[in-house]
Each structure stands twice: as C-alpha cells, then as structure tokens.
Amino acid sequence: MPDNGTMRLLLTFAYALLLTVSAGAGAATRESVDTLFASMQMDKSWDASMLAMKDALGRQLTHASADLQTAPDQQRLGNAMDRLWALMRTELGWPAVGAEISQIYADLFTQDEIDAMNAFYGSPTGRAVMSKAPALMGAMMQGRGDLAHNDVLTPEESAAFEAFMHSPAAESMKAKAALVRERLARVTQAHLAHMRPQMQQIVQGFQQ
C-alpha cells in the first residue's frame, strides 16, 4: 500500500480531478472556468461518477428484489431501473448541473488562480496527465510508486505535475476543497429533492 506521503499526494490528485479550485480576492469569469472544465474533461469525470451511482442503485434494487424469480417480474425491475437511470441523467447529468458548478467556481476563485489552472491543464503535459489519471490513480492505490517514480507518467509529466501541485493556486485548491465539496453537495441535494417525487412514483409503480 502507498505510504502516508503518497496517500496525501493521491488524495490531492483526486481533488485536482474533480475539485480543481482555489480562493482569493476577485472572482473568475464563467468563461475561464468553462475553459478549465473543458481542458479537464469535467463532463467525462461527472459521467463516470454518474455511472458509479447507476451501478450502486442497480445493486440496491437487485438486492431488495432478490425474491423476484419470474420473467415478468425481472422485466418490471429492468424497466424501473431504466426509468430511474433516465431520471438521474436528466436531473443530475452534466448538462443539468454543469452551469451551476461552473458558477460556484467562478464565485469562489480568483481569475489568476483559474488562469494558472488553465495554463497547466490546457498544456500538452496537463492534457497528458488528465488522460492518464485513471491509470495513475489505480497504480498508486496498488502501491506501484509515487508520482516521481511511476510507470504511468513520464519523468517530464511527473515533474511538471509535482511542480504545479506545489504552486500557490494548487495550495489554495487544497485549502478550499472542503468548501467546494459543501457547495457541490448543496447542488446535488437540490436536484435530488426535485427528482424525489418522480423516483417515488417509479418505485411505487414497480412495487404494485
């Protein structure tokens, strides 16, 4: 398993993937945040989180309906899961929440900090790091080296990413991670509250 230092760096890297934020005096523009999100492929990261939610929901429904043996019952379960997933994508998909999340970042972080994020993640090295992020995190979780001695990133990519993660913008990002999680949770909870009546209808229809 990774040592404590590597784990801290891994957690920081995870925040960089989903919570690339920082704070200071002067809000950033929405346009610059949207540019950052595009460079980081935030829509794909969000979609991956949505698929994880779908898998968890499917496991819960399957476990709760383990006594359903007939083909019609299984069909009803499948239909209910499809409807729930369609609802989740409509209410919680990136097209539904992306603008709100972009506004959160624009409200909280300075233009200089967002520009620094854009400079790294919009560069060839930054794009390469982002494209290798899943493999990198998997390797680190398996104890296969830290960022400086890893078989996923090249030495140049490792050095550039480590330098970026020690920059003022990245340090501010780490300091504000809890606040960003709180604001993101508010957005998610609001959308969940809006979709709850429809979810209840779907579940009740399945149980009848």
C-alpha positions as CSV (number, residue, x, y, z in Angstrom):
1,M,0.0,0.0,0.0
2,P,1.2,3.6,-0.6
3,D,2.9,5.3,2.4
4,N,1.3,8.3,4.1
5,G,3.1,10.9,1.9
6,T,2.0,9.1,-1.3
7,M,-1.6,8.8,0.0
8,R,-1.7,12.5,0.7
9,L,-0.5,13.2,-2.8
10,L,-3.0,10.7,-4.2
11,L,-5.9,12.5,-2.3
12,T,-4.6,15.8,-3.6
13,F,-4.6,14.4,-7.1
14,A,-8.2,13.2,-6.7
15,Y,-9.2,16.7,-5.6
16,A,-7.4,18.1,-8.7
17,L,-9.6,15.9,-10.9
18,L,-12.9,16.8,-9.5
19,L,-12.3,19.9,-7.4
20,T,-9.8,22.0,-9.2
21,V,-10.5,25.1,-7.3
22,S,-8.8,27.9,-5.3
23,A,-9.7,31.1,-3.5
24,G,-8.6,34.8,-3.3
25,A,-9.7,38.3,-3.9
26,G,-11.6,38.7,-7.1
27,A,-14.0,36.3,-8.8
28,A,-13.1,34.5,-12.0
29,T,-15.2,34.7,-15.1
30,R,-17.5,31.9,-16.1
31,E,-15.9,31.7,-19.5
32,S,-12.5,30.9,-17.9
33,V,-13.9,28.3,-15.7
34,D,-15.7,26.7,-18.6
35,T,-12.4,26.6,-20.5
36,L,-10.8,24.9,-17.5
37,F,-13.6,22.3,-17.3
38,A,-13.2,21.6,-21.0
39,S,-9.4,21.1,-20.6
40,M,-10.0,18.8,-17.6
41,Q,-12.9,16.9,-19.4
42,M,-15.1,17.5,-16.3
43,D,-18.1,16.3,-18.2
44,K,-16.5,12.9,-18.6
45,S,-15.4,12.8,-14.9
46,W,-19.0,13.6,-13.9
47,D,-20.4,11.0,-16.3
48,A,-18.1,8.4,-14.7
49,S,-19.5,9.4,-11.2
50,M,-23.0,9.0,-12.6
51,L,-22.2,5.5,-13.9
52,A,-20.9,4.6,-10.4
53,M,-24.2,5.9,-9.0
54,K,-26.1,3.8,-11.5
55,D,-24.2,0.7,-10.6
56,A,-24.8,1.3,-6.8
57,L,-28.5,1.8,-7.5
58,G,-28.7,-1.3,-9.5
59,R,-27.1,-3.4,-6.8
60,Q,-29.5,-2.0,-4.2
61,L,-32.6,-2.7,-6.3
62,T,-31.4,-6.2,-7.2
63,H,-30.7,-7.0,-3.6
64,A,-34.1,-5.6,-2.4
65,S,-35.8,-7.6,-5.1
66,A,-33.9,-10.9,-4.8
67,D,-37.1,-12.9,-4.4
68,L,-38.3,-11.9,-7.9
69,Q,-38.0,-15.1,-9.9
70,T,-40.4,-14.8,-12.8
71,A,-39.6,-13.3,-16.2
72,P,-42.3,-10.6,-15.9
73,D,-41.0,-9.5,-12.5
74,Q,-37.5,-9.3,-13.8
75,Q,-38.7,-7.3,-16.8
76,R,-40.6,-4.9,-14.4
77,L,-37.4,-4.5,-12.4
78,G,-35.4,-3.7,-15.5
79,N,-37.9,-1.2,-16.7
80,A,-37.9,0.5,-13.3
81,M,-34.1,0.7,-13.3
82,D,-34.1,2.2,-16.9
83,R,-36.6,4.8,-15.8
84,L,-34.6,5.7,-12.7
85,W,-31.4,6.0,-14.7
86,A,-33.1,8.2,-17.3
87,L,-34.4,10.4,-14.5
88,M,-30.9,10.6,-12.9
89,R,-29.3,11.6,-16.2
90,T,-31.9,14.3,-16.8
91,E,-31.7,15.8,-13.3
92,L,-28.1,15.1,-12.3
93,G,-26.2,14.8,-15.6
94,W,-23.6,17.3,-16.6
95,P,-26.0,19.3,-18.9
96,A,-28.2,19.8,-15.9
97,V,-25.6,20.7,-13.2
98,G,-22.6,21.9,-15.2
99,A,-23.6,25.6,-15.3
100,E,-24.3,25.6,-11.6
101,I,-20.9,24.1,-10.8
102,S,-19.2,26.5,-13.1
103,Q,-20.8,29.4,-11.3
104,I,-19.7,28.0,-7.9
105,Y,-16.1,28.0,-9.1
106,A,-16.4,31.5,-10.7
107,D,-17.8,32.8,-7.4
108,L,-15.1,31.3,-5.2
109,F,-11.9,31.6,-7.0
110,T,-9.7,34.3,-8.4
111,Q,-9.0,34.9,-12.1
112,D,-5.3,34.5,-11.5
113,E,-5.8,31.1,-9.9
114,I,-8.2,29.8,-12.6
115,D,-5.7,31.1,-15.2
116,A,-2.9,29.1,-13.5
117,M,-5.1,26.0,-13.6
118,N,-5.9,26.7,-17.3
119,A,-2.2,27.1,-18.1
120,F,-1.4,23.7,-16.8
121,Y,-4.4,21.6,-17.7
122,G,-4.6,23.3,-21.1
123,S,-1.0,22.4,-21.9
124,P,0.1,19.2,-23.7
125,T,1.6,18.0,-20.4
126,G,-1.6,18.8,-18.5
127,R,-3.8,17.0,-21.1
128,A,-1.5,14.0,-21.0
129,V,-1.7,13.8,-17.2
130,M,-5.5,14.1,-17.3
131,S,-5.7,11.3,-20.0
132,K,-3.7,9.1,-17.7
133,A,-5.5,10.0,-14.5
134,P,-7.4,6.7,-14.1
135,A,-4.4,4.5,-14.7
136,L,-2.3,6.7,-12.5
137,M,-4.6,6.6,-9.5
138,G,-5.0,2.8,-9.9
139,A,-1.3,2.3,-10.0
140,M,-0.8,4.5,-6.9
141,M,-3.6,2.7,-5.0
142,Q,-1.8,-0.6,-5.8
143,G,1.4,0.8,-4.3
144,R,3.2,0.9,-7.7
145,G,5.3,4.0,-6.9
146,D,4.5,7.7,-6.3
147,L,4.3,10.4,-8.9
148,A,8.1,10.8,-9.1
149,H,8.7,7.1,-9.7
150,N,5.6,5.8,-11.5
151,D,5.2,3.7,-14.6
152,V,2.2,5.7,-15.9
153,L,3.6,9.2,-16.2
154,T,6.8,10.1,-18.0
155,P,9.5,11.7,-15.9
156,E,8.7,15.1,-17.6
157,E,5.0,14.7,-16.8
158,S,5.7,13.7,-13.2
159,A,8.0,16.7,-12.7
160,A,5.5,19.1,-14.3
161,F,2.6,17.9,-12.3
162,E,4.5,17.9,-9.0
163,A,5.6,21.5,-9.7
164,F,2.0,22.5,-10.4
165,M,0.7,20.9,-7.3
166,H,3.1,23.0,-5.2
167,S,2.1,26.2,-6.9
168,P,0.0,28.9,-5.0
169,A,-3.1,28.0,-7.0
170,A,-2.9,24.3,-6.1
171,E,-2.2,25.1,-2.5
172,S,-5.2,27.3,-2.4
173,M,-7.2,24.5,-4.1
174,K,-6.3,22.1,-1.3
175,A,-7.3,24.6,1.4
176,K,-10.7,25.2,-0.2
177,A,-11.5,21.5,-1.0
178,A,-14.0,21.2,1.9
179,L,-15.8,24.3,0.9
180,V,-16.2,23.1,-2.7
181,R,-17.5,19.7,-1.5
182,E,-20.1,21.5,0.6
183,R,-21.2,23.7,-2.3
184,L,-21.3,20.7,-4.7
185,A,-23.4,18.8,-2.1
186,R,-25.9,21.6,-2.0
187,V,-26.3,21.5,-5.7
188,T,-26.7,17.7,-5.7
189,Q,-29.2,17.7,-2.8
190,A,-31.3,20.3,-4.5
191,H,-31.6,18.2,-7.7
192,L,-32.3,15.1,-5.7
193,A,-35.1,16.9,-3.8
194,H,-36.6,17.9,-7.1
195,M,-36.5,14.4,-8.5
196,R,-37.6,12.6,-5.4
197,P,-41.4,12.6,-6.2
198,Q,-40.7,11.1,-9.6
199,M,-38.4,8.5,-8.0
200,Q,-41.1,7.6,-5.6
201,Q,-43.6,7.1,-8.4
202,I,-41.2,4.8,-10.2
203,V,-40.6,2.7,-7.1
204,Q,-44.3,2.6,-6.2
205,G,-45.2,1.6,-9.7
206,F,-42.7,-1.2,-9.6
207,Q,-43.9,-2.5,-6.2
208,Q,-47.6,-2.6,-7.3
